[in-house]
Amino acid sequence: MKQAKKKNAYRKYAPPLTVAVVGAGAVGKEMIRILEERNFPMKELRVLARSSRPMDIGGKKYEVKETTPEAFDGVDIALFAGTEGEKGAASTFGKEAVKRGAIVIDNGSDFRMDPDVPLVIPEINEHDLAWNKGIIANPNCTIAVMLMAVAPIHRKYGVKKVIVSTYQAVSGAGGKAIDSLTSQTREFLDTGKVTDTGGFPAPIAFNVLANNWKIEDDGYSNEELKMIAEAKKILGDKSVQIVPTTVRVPVYNAHAESVYVEMKKAASPADIRELLKKSPGVRVVDEKNTLNGRDCPMPIDASGKDDVLVGRIRRDLHNPKAVLFWSCGDNLRKGAALNAVQIAECFIARK
């Protein structure tokens, strides 16, 4: 969905910059779209990947160059599209880019839990940028969708425990996963079976997968363990208990999450609703605040949107200090590319 170009106040501080986007997959392409949408001040955009090739995004041609150390000469900000797996491009070229004068913003997981690297969602912990050493990490997409609502609650009421179940779109697994859902769906509708799972542990078409990630010895998936560790780091509070279950669902784009929050102080659903309506980057969707005529957040409505949608806010019938809600957010935007560009904007605003 094409959005109008945004004029941002930070631009009054901004000389045109040389920006590199490393990675030409789903997240890399979304980074380029968002840089254009938000009218980011660029004198040059370099698109880097494993090999040189032309690329088309929305009818605009880009020439992708091979990623080499020399490709970062003169780069001011390097956005690494990364992967959810370790040993992404940033682990090879990130420190080299910093040596050559760039600020590195990495969407992969290689640096997230490095104690010398800030893990940042600007609306929540922009202050952590102050101690960066050249590399800043983007969080896991599921954490971005969850914390946009949980962090304001934590600031005002104090959060003791979060129990979260995710409903994660296939775009979180990359462009090939999107194609696989399409091909599996067609095959199943034509033949009643799926012969090629396309890298998933089982068919994703007309199915849900709670084992789409490596299951560790303690029974938690590595995706669930990321959620636990990253939430504590971003909130700056190791005492918050995070209890996640991650699930892949046959949705193309935008993650959904069922979230239970136990607080230190009592708050009504009305209190939480009013708090979230005032929270940047969050949009409450309910009977009084509909979106596209609907009164409940849905991935189909969150896809292509910058805001995280929150609804179904209700109290725990057994605990006055607990609430439940349903949230949806575009995992390629706020969960990845948008958050990275917002971090870059914060650097400009900080001069």
N, C-alpha and C positions, 0 to 999 in steps of 0.2 A: 504494500500500500504506500503510495507516494504521499509524503507529507510536505507541507509548505516549508520553505527555508526559514530558519529561525534567526532572528537578530538578537544576539546575546550581549549583555552588558560588558562581559569580560573583553570583548573585542577592542574596546577603546585602549586597552593596554598592549594590543597584540601587533607586533610586526609580522609580516608574512613569514611563515616557517616552512622548512623542508620536512615533510612527513614521509615516513616509510611504513607501509602495511606489509607485514610478512605473513604470507599465507593467502592462497587464492581459492580457499574452500568456502563453505557456507558462511562462516564467521568473518573471514577476510572480505568477502563481497559485501557483507552487511556493514562492516566498518567503513568501506569506501562510500556506500550509499549514505551513511549517517554523516560522514565528514561533509559530503555535498549538501545534504539536507540542512545541516546546522550552520552552513556557510563558514566552515572552519577556515581560519586565515592561513592559506597555503600559497607559497610561491612555487612549490614543486611537490608532487605526489609520486613517490616511487613504490611500485607494486613488485614485491619480491616473492619468489617461490623456489622450488627445487630446480625448475627448468624454465627457460625462456619460452614465451608463447604469447600470442594475442589473446585478449579476453574481452568479452562484451558484458556490460552490466547496464541493463535498462536502455539498451540502444547506444550506449557510449562505449567507445573503444579504449582499451587500456593495453599497454605493452608491458607484459610481465617479464621481469629480468631475473636471472639466477641469483640466489642469495649467496653472497661472498662477503668476507670481512670488508673489502674495499667498497662494497655497495652502501656502507653506512657512513662513508666520508661526507661530511657536511650535513648529516641528518640531525635535526633538532629533537624530534620525537619519533620513536619507533614503536609502532603498535604491532605486537606479535599476536596473530590470530590464534595460534597455539592449537592444542588438542586437549581433551580431558585426560589423556594418558601422559605419563612421564616421558622425559627425554624428547621434548619437542624442540622446535627450532631455537627457542630462547635459551635452552641449555647449551646449545652449540655457539650461538652468535650473540646472545644477550650481553654478556660481559664485554665482548669485543665492541659492540655498538656503544656501550658506555665509555669505553676507553677512547672512542673517537668522538665523544662529546654529546651523545644522544641520551635523552631520558627514555628508558625502556618501560613500556606498559605491557605486561604479559598476561594473556588470557589462559595460558596453560597452567598446569598444576606444579611445575617444577620448583617454583620459588614461594608458593603460598605459605608454607609453614616454616620458611627460613626466618629465624629471629631477626635478621638484619634487613628484611624486606617487608615494607608495609603491605597489608592486605586490605584493600580500600573499597568501600561503597561510599561515594561522596556525600550523599544525604545523611550518612550515619557517622562516619569517622574520617572526614576530610583532614582533620587535625593530624592524623598519623602521617600525612605526606611530609610533614616538617622534618621527620628524621630519616627520609629516604637517602639511599646511597647510590642512586641512579637507576634502580630497578623497583617497580611497583607491580604488585600482583593483583589480578582481577579474581574475584571469588568464583567458586562453582555456581553454575546458573541456578541450581535449586536453592542455594543459600541466599542469593540476591532476591529471589521471589519471596522467600520466607521472611527475611530480616527487614525488608522494607516496611512490613507491618509490625513485626515483633519488636524492632528497635525502639520505635516511639512508645510502645507500651512499657518496655523495660525502663526507659528514661523516666517515665512518670510514675509507674506503679511498682517497678521492680519485678523481674521475671525469675521464678524459681525453676520451672520446668516447661519444656516444649515437647509435645508429642506430635510428630508430623508424619503423614503418609503422602508420598508424591505420586503424581500421575504425569509422567514425563514423556514429552513428544519425541518422535524419532529424529527430528532435526538436531536434537542434542547429541546424537551419535554421528552427525555429519551428512554430507550430501548423498553418499552412497546408501545410507539408511533410508533417506527419503525415497530414493528410487526403488529400494527394495520393498518398501511398504506398497508402492504402486503396483509393482510386478506381482507381488504375492496376492494382493487383492484381486487383480485380474485373473490370475491363475486359479484362485479358489472359486471365484464366481463362474469360471468356465468349466472347471473340472471337479470341484469339490474337495481339492486337496492342494497342499503346497509342497513342492519337491525341492525348492531351493530356499533355505532360510536366510540367505544373504548376509551371513555373519552374525545373525542373532542366534541365541542358543536353541530357539524353537521358533515356529512361525509367529510373526508379530501381527499379521493380518487377522482380524477377528479374535484377538487373544490379548492377554496382558502377561508381562514377564516380571516377576520379582527376583529373577536370577540373571538379569541382563549385565551384571557386573561381577567381578571376581568375588566369591564368597570366602572370607578369611576364616582362620581357625576358630574364632569366637562366634561364628555364625553370622556376623555382620558383613555386608558387602563393602567393598572399598569406597563406593559412592556414599554409603551411610556414614562411614568413618570420616570421610572428608567433611560431611555436613557438621558432624560433632565438633571436630577440631577447628574448622573455619569459623563457625558461629561464635565460639568462645573468643577467638582472636579478634574478630571484627568488633564484637561487643566490648572487648577489653575486660571480660569477666569470666574467669574459669569456673565460677560456682554455678553458672546456669547449666542445668541438665537438659541435654538434647537427646531425644529418643526417636530416631527416624526409621521409616521403612520406605525404601525407594522402589518404584515400579515403573516400567516402561509400558506405554499404552499406544494403540494404533491411531495416534493423532499426528498430523504433519508438523504443526508448529505451535508453540506456547505451552509451557508447563502449568499444571494445576496442582494445588496442595490442600490437603485437609489438615488444619492446624489447631491444636489444643494448647492453651497457654495458662499455666498456673502462676498467679501473681503473689507478691508479698502483701499487697494491699487490695482490698475489695474494689471492684469497679463493675458497673452495670454495662450491658450491651450498648445502651445509649451513650455512656461515657466513652466507651471505646470507639463507637461510631463517630462521635464528634471529634475525638482526638485524631483519628485517621483521616477525616475530611480535611483537617488542617495540615496534614503531613505531606511535605513535598514528595512527588513521585508516586503518590498513592491516590487511587480513585475509588471511592465507595460506590458500589453498585447494589441497590436494593429496591424495595417497592417505591421509595420516594426519590431515588436517584437512578433511573433506568439508563441503559446504554443500548442503542439500537432496538429499543422497545422491549428489552429484556431486563428482568429484575434480579438476575443472578450472574456472577462472573462466569464466563465461558472462554475456553481457549480460542474459539473462532472469533471472539470479540477482542481478546487480548493480543492476538497476532497482528503485528505491525504497529502496535501502540507502545509509547514510551512508558506510560504509567503501569504500575501493578494494580490489578483490579481486586478489590476485597469486598466480600459480601457474606450472606448467611451468618452474620454475627449474632451469637446467641450465648446464653449463660449455661454453665454446667448446673444441672438441676440439683446436684448434690454438694456443690462447693461454691460459695459466694465469691471466692477469690479466683475463679477460673472462667474463661470464656473460650468459645470455639469459633472459628471462621473458615471460610473457603477463599482461596486466592488463586489468581491466574496471572501469569506474566510471560511476555515474549522472551524465551530463553536465548534467542539470537540477538535481541536488543538489550534490554536491561540486564539480562543474564549473561551478556558477553560484550557485544560490540559497542552498544550505547554507553555502558558503564566505563569502558576503556576510553572512549572519546570524552566523556564527562571528566574523567581524571585529568586528561590532557588540558581541558578547559580550566580546571582548577589551577594548574601550573601557570597558565597565562594570567588568570585573575590574581595570583600571588606575585606576579611580575618576576 
